[in-house]
Every structure is written in C-alpha cells, then in structure tokens.
Amino acid sequence: MTRILPGSGLSLFCGAMFFAIQARILGRSRGAPATAQPFGLDTPIMLSTIFLLMAPRRDQTNNPESAWRLGLFSAVLIGLLQILGAFVGDWLRTNIPRPALLAALAGIGVGFIAEGFLFQIYADPVVALLPMVLIWVCYGSGIKLPFGLPGSVTAVLLGTIIAFIAWGSGFDFWKPFSGKLESTPRFFHFAVKEIIDEFGEDSSWNQVALIVPLCVINIVGSLVNLEYAAGSGDPYSTRMSMIAAGSCTLIGAMFGNPFPCCIFLGHSAWKAVGARSAYSVMCAVASLAFCLFNGVNALIQVMPLESTVGILLWVGLAVTAQAYETLPGERPHLLAVTIGILPAVSAWAMQLVSSYLGKANSSLYDVREQSGDLFIDGMISFSQGFLLLAVLLATLVVFVTSRDFLRAGMVSLLLSFLSFVGIVHAFEFTKSKSIQPKLGFGTATKEAFGYLLCSVMLFGFHLGGQSDDDNSSVQEKLRNLVLYVPRKLLSLRSGRKRSSIDGYIAI
C-alpha cells in the first residue's frame, strides 16, 4: 500500500487534469461548455489483476513484493496496448463481438468477484448482510434515500455502526483498530528498476494470455464510453483520449501503481447535473491528497471490511448482468455469453480447490490420479489462458449462431493454433507440484487437433452454402477463404471498419 497509493493518486491526478483541460478546449472551440469525461482506475480490471495475477503470485512465492512487481508488469503492458488501441481500437470493436468481450468479464464477475465476496459476507452476516441488501435496494431498485444520502456511503456507515454496537455489547464479530493511526505522508516510489527486472522474468511473460484480454476489454470499454460522450453532445478525440488513458496508466506504473486507468461511464449523468471541467479538477486534487495523506488507511482502520464488500459484490453482479444486456438493434447472444462465462468459473474453481488442498498439505498433482470422474485434467486445461479462451469461444458461438461459418471456422483455426503453441489449455506441474502455463510448440496437441477438426467442419458448412446471405459459387468461396486473413490485415492497415457479424467482403 505504501508504494501503490501514491502512484495511484498520481495517475488519477494526471488523467483527471488532462480531461478537464480537454473539456475546456472543446468548449472554447465550439463556443459552448463541455463536460469532462469521467476518469479513474478500471475497477473490474483492477479486481481481475488482484485475483488473477497478484494473489496467485503471492501464494506461490510467499512474497507480496513479487506480486506487486507482476502487477507493475501487467500495468505497463496494458498501458502500452492502450496507446496502441488509440490506432486499432475501432477495428477491435468492429471485429470482436461485444457479447464475447463482456462474457469474459462476466466470468470474472461471477467467480473471482461475486462468489469470493459472498463467502466473506456469509462468514460474518451480522455486520455484512444489511449493507449488502441496502446496496441492492439503492442501486437495483433505484430508490433514493432520505436527505439525498448516497447508498454506498450509507451502507458502509450502517455496517460500521452495527459492528461497533456488537463490539460494545460483548460480541466478537469485529474489534476496532487499537493502535496508533499512521499520519506520515507517503512519498512517490520510482519503480522503473522493478519493472525492468520483472520484464526479464519468464514467469511474467507466461501471464500474457491473461493480460492481453484484460487490455482489450479495457480498450473497448473506453471506446464505448467515448461514444456515449459524443451522444451526449461532447465529441472528444478518440485517439487523444486513448493515448491519455494509456499514458496515465504508464505514469502510475512507473510510480508503483499496478492498476490500469480508463475512461468511465457516467458522462451523461455529470452533464445532466451541470458539471463541466471544474468537477474533474476537484476529483484530481482530492484523489492525490487522499492517496498521499493516508486516507485509505484511516478508513480501513476505523471500519470493518465486511461492511464494504457488499459494494464489491454489486460490481461483480453488475458486470455479469451487463453481459446479458443488448444494445438497440443488436441481436441477443445469450448462449455465447453463457459459454464465455464458464472458463473463468473453471479457473476460479481450480484456484479454490488448489487453495483448500494446500491447506491440507496436498495438491492437485497428488489427487489427480485418484480423481476418477472429477476430470481434474479437463478443469485445469479449461482454465489455462481462460480470458482469451472465453473471448474466442463466445466469438465462435456468436458466429455459429449467426450462420457465419467462414468466420466461425477462422476462430476455431485460431484456437487450434493457440492450443498448439501453449497459449491456451497447455499446462505442466512444477517441481513444487504447482500448476503453470506451458508455452512451446506441440503442447496442447489434443485440444489443437480437436479445434482443427471443428474448423474443417465449419468450413464445410460454409462451402456447402449454409452461411446466411451468401449465394457465391464454390470457387468464389474458396478464393475468399484463402484471401480472408490477408484482407483483414490490409483492412487493419488502411483503417477501414468492418462489421462483426456481416459477411466477408467479395472480391
């Protein structure tokens, strides 16, 4: 925390100030005031970084600093890819179905966020249940509390009051902090040396299959929010906004913040209440001061964490529910979302089982031979590279159910290649009996062969005239099939947009 908070405050300060200035410039250029875009840490990606990257590294190494360095590695990669997203983000949005991206995040929301916090809530229900349900009342039903009290703050305060009453009555649900509150201001830690060292670790590069999908979700989320801002009457530059978000992520990482930044949803709400650029300046100053002067520590030391987890549970539930929503004119893909959720749930189950076995001085390696019909190897395989796997499987289902068998075959062929080189499905047990990804040619060969057979079948459906809106001859289809990938590369280079579900381009 002593290294993370100052860097977090600095990245938030830089971003909020940039977007305040951007709003002033836009307002002056058109002669009408503009509302600054909301900016902050990407909460779902932050929780994913903690639970998918940092926590497993800490458990494996028993070294919190090693986990922090892996978070910095992830933040730098995401920051660089965010800047790249300023140039290819529109192509990603157009060619990756929206349900596939949301499904990957929904899986994290169900497993790593919602389930874990539900366990914590029901481990201490006296303190935690009422705040959780109050969050549902305020955010789920839309009921306004008396005197305009914010729902989340009220829920935390009520949980804290219940905890103090229980403690004063002699119950041991919670005990207040009895030490001295830390009052020394924190200073920035320049973390470039740790970042350079971590880039030389093979174990960090093994996590790329997790990091890249997180970044794609971050980029697409920011692009969607930019569209919402334009729809509210403030058309900001996509390229400059994305470069700013990526730059702030990099600045934060260089000063110890392992979590990426993003453009938030909510521009229209701020605009509706008359906010302009000043609110962003106030957020910038408040965030920096709060992080530098131990505001977070002070809160943690005087209130029970159980009173706050209901908010995080709501985040997990909201992220999952969002995946099932459809935009106007968009075809629902409930089956694709559901299959996209399962890899993350599998990864969460594997991590949970591994933790329980570790407490009993055992491991998955020790019990896999006696697992019988539990299919432990299948569970491990399905959880390797699970975010990328979730995106691609959901994309495959979208294309299949849309009868776009050419693209479905291409996705299956890509899954075959990624399995063959070990980016998804491949794993091995280390000498310490822990599980790690296994990169290299010829690793997950069984899965690779299975996907290859699927791609042949899907191409057969395409050539057999089963694709929608396609009356081309077999010869034309073969030519288009061979030239599909080169055309996509050329379209990316020229910046042309393509529809995610529409048919391929005829010669």
MIBA-749275 format. One line per field, with one value per residue (C-alpha): residue number from 0; residue in three letters; x, y, z. Coordinates in steps of 0.25 Angstrom, whole numbers, plus 2048, in hexadecimal, padded with zeros to 3 digits. Example, Ala and Ser with C-alpha at 12.3 -4.5 7.8 and 13.67 -1.06 7.14 Angstrom:
BEGIN
n c(0, 1)
res c(ALA, SER)
px c(831, 837)
py c(7EE, 7FC)
pz c(81F, 81D)
***
This chain:
BEGIN
n c(0, 1, 2, 3, 4, 5, 6, 7, 8, 9, 10, 11, 12, 13, 14, 15, 16, 17, 18, 19, 20, 21, 22, 23, 24, 25, 26, 27, 28, 29, 30, 31, 32, 33, 34, 35, 36, 37, 38, 39, 40, 41, 42, 43, 44, 45, 46, 47, 48, 49, 50, 51, 52, 53, 54, 55, 56, 57, 58, 59, 60, 61, 62, 63, 64, 65, 66, 67, 68, 69, 70, 71, 72, 73, 74, 75, 76, 77, 78, 79, 80, 81, 82, 83, 84, 85, 86, 87, 88, 89, 90, 91, 92, 93, 94, 95, 96, 97, 98, 99, 100, 101, 102, 103, 104, 105, 106, 107, 108, 109, 110, 111, 112, 113, 114, 115, 116, 117, 118, 119, 120, 121, 122, 123, 124, 125, 126, 127, 128, 129, 130, 131, 132, 133, 134, 135, 136, 137, 138, 139, 140, 141, 142, 143, 144, 145, 146, 147, 148, 149, 150, 151, 152, 153, 154, 155, 156, 157, 158, 159, 160, 161, 162, 163, 164, 165, 166, 167, 168, 169, 170, 171, 172, 173, 174, 175, 176, 177, 178, 179, 180, 181, 182, 183, 184, 185, 186, 187, 188, 189, 190, 191, 192, 193, 194, 195, 196, 197, 198, 199, 200, 201, 202, 203, 204, 205, 206, 207, 208, 209, 210, 211, 212, 213, 214, 215, 216, 217, 218, 219, 220, 221, 222, 223, 224, 225, 226, 227, 228, 229, 230, 231, 232, 233, 234, 235, 236, 237, 238, 239, 240, 241, 242, 243, 244, 245, 246, 247, 248, 249, 250, 251, 252, 253, 254, 255, 256, 257, 258, 259, 260, 261, 262, 263, 264, 265, 266, 267, 268, 269, 270, 271, 272, 273, 274, 275, 276, 277, 278, 279, 280, 281, 282, 283, 284, 285, 286, 287, 288, 289, 290, 291, 292, 293, 294, 295, 296, 297, 298, 299, 300, 301, 302, 303, 304, 305, 306, 307, 308, 309, 310, 311, 312, 313, 314, 315, 316, 317, 318, 319, 320, 321, 322, 323, 324, 325, 326, 327, 328, 329, 330, 331, 332, 333, 334, 335, 336, 337, 338, 339, 340, 341, 342, 343, 344, 345, 346, 347, 348, 349, 350, 351, 352, 353, 354, 355, 356, 357, 358, 359, 360, 361, 362, 363, 364, 365, 366, 367, 368, 369, 370, 371, 372, 373, 374, 375, 376, 377, 378, 379, 380, 381, 382, 383, 384, 385, 386, 387, 388, 389, 390, 391, 392, 393, 394, 395, 396, 397, 398, 399, 400, 401, 402, 403, 404, 405, 406, 407, 408, 409, 410, 411, 412, 413, 414, 415, 416, 417, 418, 419, 420, 421, 422, 423, 424, 425, 426, 427, 428, 429, 430, 431, 432, 433, 434, 435, 436, 437, 438, 439, 440, 441, 442, 443, 444, 445, 446, 447, 448, 449, 450, 451, 452, 453, 454, 455, 456, 457, 458, 459, 460, 461, 462, 463, 464, 465, 466, 467, 468, 469, 470, 471, 472, 473, 474, 475, 476, 477, 478, 479, 480, 481, 482, 483, 484, 485, 486, 487, 488, 489, 490, 491, 492, 493, 494, 495, 496, 497, 498, 499, 500, 501, 502, 503, 504, 505, 506)
res c(MET, THR, ARG, ILE, LEU, PRO, GLY, SER, GLY, LEU, SER, LEU, PHE, CYS, GLY, ALA, MET, PHE, PHE, ALA, ILE, GLN, ALA, ARG, ILE, LEU, GLY, ARG, SER, ARG, GLY, ALA, PRO, ALA, THR, ALA, GLN, PRO, PHE, GLY, LEU, ASP, THR, PRO, ILE, MET, LEU, SER, THR, ILE, PHE, LEU, LEU, MET, ALA, PRO, ARG, ARG, ASP, GLN, THR, ASN, ASN, PRO, GLU, SER, ALA, TRP, ARG, LEU, GLY, LEU, PHE, SER, ALA, VAL, LEU, ILE, GLY, LEU, LEU, GLN, ILE, LEU, GLY, ALA, PHE, VAL, GLY, ASP, TRP, LEU, ARG, THR, ASN, ILE, PRO, ARG, PRO, ALA, LEU, LEU, ALA, ALA, LEU, ALA, GLY, ILE, GLY, VAL, GLY, PHE, ILE, ALA, GLU, GLY, PHE, LEU, PHE, GLN, ILE, TYR, ALA, ASP, PRO, VAL, VAL, ALA, LEU, LEU, PRO, MET, VAL, LEU, ILE, TRP, VAL, CYS, TYR, GLY, SER, GLY, ILE, LYS, LEU, PRO, PHE, GLY, LEU, PRO, GLY, SER, VAL, THR, ALA, VAL, LEU, LEU, GLY, THR, ILE, ILE, ALA, PHE, ILE, ALA, TRP, GLY, SER, GLY, PHE, ASP, PHE, TRP, LYS, PRO, PHE, SER, GLY, LYS, LEU, GLU, SER, THR, PRO, ARG, PHE, PHE, HIS, PHE, ALA, VAL, LYS, GLU, ILE, ILE, ASP, GLU, PHE, GLY, GLU, ASP, SER, SER, TRP, ASN, GLN, VAL, ALA, LEU, ILE, VAL, PRO, LEU, CYS, VAL, ILE, ASN, ILE, VAL, GLY, SER, LEU, VAL, ASN, LEU, GLU, TYR, ALA, ALA, GLY, SER, GLY, ASP, PRO, TYR, SER, THR, ARG, MET, SER, MET, ILE, ALA, ALA, GLY, SER, CYS, THR, LEU, ILE, GLY, ALA, MET, PHE, GLY, ASN, PRO, PHE, PRO, CYS, CYS, ILE, PHE, LEU, GLY, HIS, SER, ALA, TRP, LYS, ALA, VAL, GLY, ALA, ARG, SER, ALA, TYR, SER, VAL, MET, CYS, ALA, VAL, ALA, SER, LEU, ALA, PHE, CYS, LEU, PHE, ASN, GLY, VAL, ASN, ALA, LEU, ILE, GLN, VAL, MET, PRO, LEU, GLU, SER, THR, VAL, GLY, ILE, LEU, LEU, TRP, VAL, GLY, LEU, ALA, VAL, THR, ALA, GLN, ALA, TYR, GLU, THR, LEU, PRO, GLY, GLU, ARG, PRO, HIS, LEU, LEU, ALA, VAL, THR, ILE, GLY, ILE, LEU, PRO, ALA, VAL, SER, ALA, TRP, ALA, MET, GLN, LEU, VAL, SER, SER, TYR, LEU, GLY, LYS, ALA, ASN, SER, SER, LEU, TYR, ASP, VAL, ARG, GLU, GLN, SER, GLY, ASP, LEU, PHE, ILE, ASP, GLY, MET, ILE, SER, PHE, SER, GLN, GLY, PHE, LEU, LEU, LEU, ALA, VAL, LEU, LEU, ALA, THR, LEU, VAL, VAL, PHE, VAL, THR, SER, ARG, ASP, PHE, LEU, ARG, ALA, GLY, MET, VAL, SER, LEU, LEU, LEU, SER, PHE, LEU, SER, PHE, VAL, GLY, ILE, VAL, HIS, ALA, PHE, GLU, PHE, THR, LYS, SER, LYS, SER, ILE, GLN, PRO, LYS, LEU, GLY, PHE, GLY, THR, ALA, THR, LYS, GLU, ALA, PHE, GLY, TYR, LEU, LEU, CYS, SER, VAL, MET, LEU, PHE, GLY, PHE, HIS, LEU, GLY, GLY, GLN, SER, ASP, ASP, ASP, ASN, SER, SER, VAL, GLN, GLU, LYS, LEU, ARG, ASN, LEU, VAL, LEU, TYR, VAL, PRO, ARG, LYS, LEU, LEU, SER, LEU, ARG, SER, GLY, ARG, LYS, ARG, SER, SER, ILE, ASP, GLY, TYR, ILE, ALA, ILE)
px c(800, 80B, 810, 803, 7FB, 804, 805, 7F6, 7F4, 7FD, 7F7, 7E9, 7EE, 7F5, 7E9, 7DE, 7E6, 7E8, 7D9, 7D6, 7DF, 7D9, 7CB, 7D0, 7D6, 7CA, 7C0, 7C8, 7CA, 7BA, 7B6, 7AE, 7B3, 7B7, 7B6, 7C4, 7C4, 7C4, 7D1, 7D7, 7DC, 7D5, 7CE, 7CB, 7D9, 7DF, 7D8, 7DC, 7EA, 7EA, 7E3, 7E9, 7F7, 7FC, 7F5, 7FA, 808, 807, 802, 80D, 819, 814, 81A, 810, 81B, 81C, 80C, 80D, 818, 810, 804, 80E, 812, 803, 800, 80C, 807, 7F9, 7FD, 805, 7FA, 7F0, 7F9, 7F9, 7EA, 7E9, 7EC, 7E6, 7DB, 7D0, 7D4, 7D3, 7C5, 7C0, 7C6, 7C5, 7B6, 7B2, 7AC, 7B9, 7C1, 7B6, 7B5, 7C4, 7C2, 7B5, 7BC, 7C5, 7B9, 7B3, 7BF, 7CA, 7C2, 7B4, 7B6, 7C2, 7BB, 7AE, 7B7, 7BC, 7AF, 7A9, 7B5, 7B0, 7A2, 79E, 7A7, 7A7, 799, 792, 79C, 79B, 78C, 78C, 795, 78B, 77F, 787, 78D, 783, 776, 77B, 774, 77A, 77E, 779, 781, 788, 791, 79A, 797, 7A5, 7A9, 79D, 79E, 7AD, 7A9, 79D, 7A7, 7B1, 7A6, 7A1, 7B0, 7B2, 7A5, 7A8, 7B6, 7B1, 7A7, 7B2, 7B1, 7BE, 7B9, 7C3, 7CD, 7D1, 7DF, 7E6, 7F4, 7F8, 7F3, 7FE, 7FF, 80C, 80A, 80E, 818, 819, 822, 828, 826, 82D, 838, 82E, 827, 833, 837, 829, 829, 835, 82D, 827, 81C, 817, 816, 80E, 803, 801, 7F5, 7EE, 7F3, 7F0, 7E1, 7E0, 7E6, 7DD, 7D1, 7D7, 7D9, 7CB, 7C4, 7CB, 7C7, 7B8, 7B9, 7BF, 7B3, 7A9, 7B0, 7AF, 7A0, 79E, 7A4, 7B3, 7BA, 7C8, 7D4, 7D5, 7E3, 7E8, 7DF, 7E4, 7F2, 7F0, 7EA, 7F6, 800, 7F9, 7FA, 809, 80C, 804, 80C, 81A, 816, 811, 802, 7FF, 7F1, 7ED, 7E5, 7D9, 7CE, 7C2, 7B3, 7AB, 7AE, 79F, 79C, 7A6, 7A2, 793, 797, 79E, 7AD, 7B7, 7C6, 7C7, 7C2, 7CD, 7D8, 7D2, 7D2, 7E1, 7E5, 7DC, 7E2, 7F0, 7EE, 7E6, 7F1, 7FD, 7F8, 7F3, 7E4, 7E3, 7EA, 7E2, 7D5, 7D9, 7DE, 7D1, 7C6, 7C4, 7C8, 7BB, 7B3, 7B9, 7B9, 7AB, 7AF, 7B9, 7AF, 7A6, 7B1, 7B2, 7A3, 7A2, 7AE, 7A7, 799, 79F, 7A4, 795, 790, 78F, 791, 786, 786, 78F, 78B, 78C, 796, 793, 799, 7A6, 7A6, 7A4, 7AF, 7B8, 7B6, 7BA, 7C9, 7CA, 7C2, 7CA, 7D7, 7D1, 7CC, 7DA, 7E1, 7D7, 7D9, 7E8, 7E8, 7E0, 7E9, 7F5, 7EF, 7EF, 7FD, 7F9, 7F8, 7F0, 7FC, 7FB, 7EC, 7EB, 7ED, 7E2, 7D8, 7D0, 7C5, 7C8, 7D0, 7DB, 7E3, 7D8, 7D5, 7E4, 7E4, 7D7, 7DD, 7EA, 7EA, 7DB, 7D9, 7DE, 7D7, 7CA, 7CA, 7CD, 7C3, 7B8, 7BC, 7BB, 7AD, 7A9, 7AE, 7A8, 79A, 79B, 79E, 7AB, 7B2, 7BE, 7C2, 7BE, 7C8, 7D3, 7D0, 7D1, 7DE, 7E4, 7E0, 7E7, 7F4, 7F4, 7F2, 7FD, 807, 802, 7FB, 7EE, 7EC, 7FA, 800, 80A, 80D, 81A, 823, 81B, 80F, 808, 802, 808, 805, 80E, 812, 818, 815, 80D, 808, 7F9, 7F8, 7EB, 7E4, 7EB, 7E6, 7D8, 7D7, 7DD, 7D2, 7C8, 7CD, 7CD, 7BE, 7BB, 7C2, 7BA, 7AD, 7B2, 7B5, 7A8, 7A0, 79B, 7A0, 796, 795, 79F, 79C, 7AA, 7AF, 7B8, 7C4, 7C2, 7C0, 7CE, 7D4, 7CE, 7D2, 7E1, 7E1, 7D9, 7E5, 7ED, 7E1, 7DF, 7EE, 7EC, 7DF, 7E6, 7F1, 7E8, 7DF, 7D3, 7C8, 7C1, 7B4, 7B6, 7AB, 7A9, 7AE, 7BC, 7C0, 7BE, 7CA)
py c(800, 80A, 808, 806, 812, 81E, 818, 816, 824, 82A, 822, 827, 835, 836, 82F, 838, 845, 841, 83E, 84B, 853, 84B, 84F, 85E, 85D, 856, 861, 86C, 867, 866, 871, 868, 862, 853, 849, 842, 833, 82B, 824, 81B, 80D, 802, 7FB, 7ED, 7EC, 7F1, 7E5, 7DC, 7E0, 7DD, 7D0, 7CA, 7CF, 7D5, 7CB, 7BF, 7C4, 7C8, 7BA, 7B3, 7BB, 7C0, 7CD, 7D9, 7E2, 7D7, 7D8, 7E7, 7E7, 7DD, 7E8, 7F2, 7E9, 7E8, 7F7, 7FA, 7F0, 7F5, 804, 801, 7FA, 805, 80E, 804, 803, 812, 80D, 800, 801, 803, 7F7, 7EF, 7F4, 7F1, 7E3, 7DD, 7DB, 7E3, 7D7, 7D0, 7DB, 7DD, 7CE, 7CD, 7D8, 7D2, 7C5, 7CC, 7D4, 7C6, 7BE, 7C7, 7D3, 7CF, 7C1, 7C5, 7D1, 7C9, 7BF, 7CB, 7D1, 7C4, 7C1, 7CE, 7D0, 7D9, 7E4, 7E2, 7DD, 7EA, 7F3, 7E9, 7E9, 7F9, 7F9, 7F1, 7FA, 807, 802, 7F7, 7FE, 80C, 810, 81E, 81E, 82A, 837, 832, 829, 821, 812, 80C, 816, 813, 804, 805, 80E, 805, 7F9, 800, 805, 7F6, 7F1, 7FC, 7F8, 7E9, 7EC, 7F5, 7EA, 7E0, 7D8, 7D5, 7D8, 7E3, 7EB, 7F9, 7FD, 7FF, 804, 812, 817, 81A, 829, 82A, 82E, 824, 827, 822, 816, 815, 807, 807, 7FD, 7F3, 7F4, 7F1, 7E5, 7E0, 7E0, 7D7, 7CC, 7C1, 7BF, 7CC, 7CA, 7BD, 7C6, 7CE, 7C5, 7CB, 7D9, 7DB, 7D8, 7E1, 7EC, 7EA, 7EB, 7F8, 7FE, 7FA, 7FF, 80D, 80E, 80B, 816, 81F, 81C, 81F, 82D, 830, 82C, 836, 841, 841, 83A, 839, 834, 824, 824, 82F, 829, 81B, 820, 828, 81C, 813, 81E, 81F, 810, 810, 81C, 815, 808, 810, 815, 808, 807, 7F9, 7FC, 802, 80E, 810, 81A, 817, 816, 822, 82D, 830, 830, 83A, 842, 842, 848, 853, 84E, 854, 853, 858, 84B, 843, 84D, 84B, 83C, 83D, 845, 83C, 82F, 833, 839, 82C, 823, 82B, 82E, 820, 822, 813, 80E, 817, 811, 803, 804, 80A, 802, 7F3, 7EE, 7E5, 7F2, 7F5, 7E8, 7EA, 7F5, 7EC, 7E1, 7EA, 7ED, 7DF, 7DD, 7E9, 7E5, 7D8, 7DD, 7E7, 7DC, 7D7, 7E5, 7E9, 7F6, 7FB, 7F4, 7E9, 7DA, 7D3, 7C9, 7C2, 7B5, 7BC, 7C4, 7B7, 7AF, 7BB, 7BB, 7AD, 7AD, 7B8, 7B0, 7A4, 7AC, 7B1, 7A3, 79D, 7A8, 7A6, 797, 799, 7A2, 798, 78D, 795, 798, 789, 787, 781, 786, 783, 77B, 772, 76F, 76F, 760, 75D, 767, 75D, 764, 772, 775, 77D, 77E, 783, 78E, 792, 792, 79B, 7A5, 7A8, 7B5, 7B5, 7C4, 7C2, 7B5, 7BC, 7C7, 7BD, 7B2, 7BD, 7C3, 7B5, 7B3, 7C1, 7BD, 7AF, 7B4, 7BF, 7B5, 7BC, 7AF, 7B5, 7BE, 7B2, 7A9, 7B4, 7B5, 7A6, 7A6, 7B1, 7A9, 79D, 7A5, 7AC, 79E, 798, 7A3, 7A2, 7B0, 7A9, 79C, 797, 795, 78E, 78B, 791, 78A, 790, 78A, 797, 79A, 7A3, 7A6, 79E, 7A6, 7A0, 798, 78B, 78E, 78C, 783, 77C, 789, 78F, 783, 783, 792, 78F, 784, 78F, 799, 78F, 78C, 79B, 79E, 792, 799, 7A6, 79F, 797, 7A4, 7A4, 7B2, 7BD, 7C8, 7C0, 7BC, 7BB, 7AF, 7A5, 7AB, 7B9, 7B3, 7AC, 7B9, 7C1, 7B6, 7B7, 7C6, 7C9, 7CB, 7D4, 7DC, 7DE, 7E2, 7EC, 7F2, 7F4, 7FB, 804, 807, 802, 7FE, 7F0, 7EB, 7E0, 7D7, 7DB, 7D2, 7D3, 7DC, 7D7, 7D8)
pz c(800, 803, 7F5, 7EE, 7F3, 7EF, 7E1, 7E0, 7E5, 7DA, 7CF, 7D3, 7D4, 7C7, 7C0, 7C6, 7C3, 7B5, 7B3, 7BA, 7B0, 7A4, 7A8, 7A9, 79B, 795, 79C, 797, 789, 787, 790, 799, 7A7, 7A6, 7B1, 7B5, 7B3, 7C0, 7C2, 7CD, 7D0, 7C8, 7D3, 7CC, 7C6, 7D4, 7DB, 7D0, 7D1, 7E0, 7E0, 7D3, 7D3, 7E0, 7EA, 7E3, 7E2, 7F1, 7F5, 7EC, 7F1, 7FF, 7FB, 7FA, 7F2, 7E7, 7E6, 7E5, 7DA, 7D2, 7D3, 7CE, 7C2, 7BF, 7C0, 7B7, 7AC, 7AD, 7AD, 7A0, 79A, 79E, 796, 78A, 78C, 788, 77A, 779, 784, 77A, 772, 77F, 782, 774, 772, 780, 784, 790, 797, 797, 79E, 7A8, 7AB, 7AE, 7B9, 7BE, 7C1, 7CA, 7D0, 7D3, 7D8, 7DD, 7E2, 7E6, 7EB, 7F4, 7FA, 7FC, 804, 80C, 80F, 814, 81D, 824, 821, 82D, 828, 819, 815, 817, 80F, 804, 803, 805, 7F8, 7F1, 7F5, 7F1, 7E4, 7E0, 7E2, 7E1, 7EE, 7F3, 802, 80B, 80A, 7FD, 805, 7FB, 7FC, 7FD, 808, 810, 80F, 814, 81F, 823, 823, 82B, 836, 837, 839, 844, 84B, 84A, 850, 85B, 85F, 861, 853, 84C, 83E, 83C, 844, 841, 83E, 84B, 846, 842, 835, 82B, 828, 820, 811, 807, 7FC, 7EE, 7EB, 7DE, 7D9, 7CC, 7D1, 7D6, 7C9, 7C0, 7C9, 7C8, 7B9, 7BA, 7C1, 7B9, 7C3, 7C0, 7B1, 7B4, 7B8, 7AB, 7A7, 7B3, 7B2, 7A3, 7A4, 7B0, 7A8, 79C, 7A6, 7AC, 79E, 799, 7A5, 7A4, 795, 799, 7A3, 799, 790, 79C, 79E, 78F, 790, 79C, 793, 796, 78B, 790, 788, 789, 786, 790, 79B, 79A, 799, 7A6, 7AD, 7A9, 7AD, 7BB, 7BD, 7BA, 7C3, 7CE, 7CC, 7CC, 7DA, 7DF, 7DB, 7D5, 7D1, 7C3, 7C1, 7B8, 7B3, 7BC, 7B9, 7BE, 7B5, 7B2, 7C1, 7C4, 7B9, 7BD, 7CB, 7C4, 7C7, 7BD, 7BF, 7CE, 7D3, 7CD, 7D3, 7E0, 7DF, 7DA, 7E7, 7F0, 7EB, 7EC, 7FA, 7FF, 7FA, 7FF, 80D, 811, 80F, 80B, 817, 820, 81B, 81B, 82A, 82F, 827, 825, 817, 818, 817, 809, 802, 7FE, 7F5, 7EE, 7ED, 7E6, 7DC, 7D9, 7D7, 7CE, 7C5, 7C3, 7C1, 7B7, 7AE, 7AC, 7A8, 799, 792, 789, 77C, 782, 781, 78F, 790, 79E, 79A, 797, 7A4, 7AC, 7A5, 7A7, 7B6, 7B8, 7B6, 7C1, 7CB, 7C8, 7CB, 7D8, 7DC, 7D9, 7E1, 7ED, 7ED, 7EC, 7F8, 800, 7FD, 800, 80E, 810, 80B, 7FE, 7EF, 7E2, 7DE, 7EA, 7E7, 7D8, 7D7, 7E1, 7DB, 7D3, 7CC, 7D2, 7C5, 7CC, 7C0, 7B8, 7C2, 7C2, 7B3, 7B2, 7BC, 7B5, 7AD, 7B1, 7AE, 7A0, 79F, 7A4, 799, 78E, 792, 793, 786, 780, 785, 780, 772, 772, 777, 76D, 762, 75E, 75D, 756, 762, 76B, 764, 765, 774, 776, 76E, 777, 783, 77D, 77B, 789, 78F, 787, 78C, 79A, 79C, 7A0, 7A6, 7A8, 7B6, 7BE, 7CC, 7D2, 7DC, 7E7, 7E1, 7DE, 7D0, 7C6, 7B7, 7AD, 7A1, 795, 788, 78A, 798, 798, 78C, 78F, 790, 784, 77B, 781, 77D, 76F, 76C, 770, 767, 75B, 75E, 75F, 752, 74C, 751, 74A, 73D, 73D, 73D, 74B, 74E, 74E, 743, 73A, 72C, 727, 71F, 726, 71E, 723, 731, 730, 72B, 737, 741, 73C, 73C, 749, 752, 748, 746, 755, 756, 74B, 751, 75E, 757, 750, 75B, 755, 75E, 75D, 763, 76E, 768, 75A, 74F, 74A, 73E, 730, 726)
***
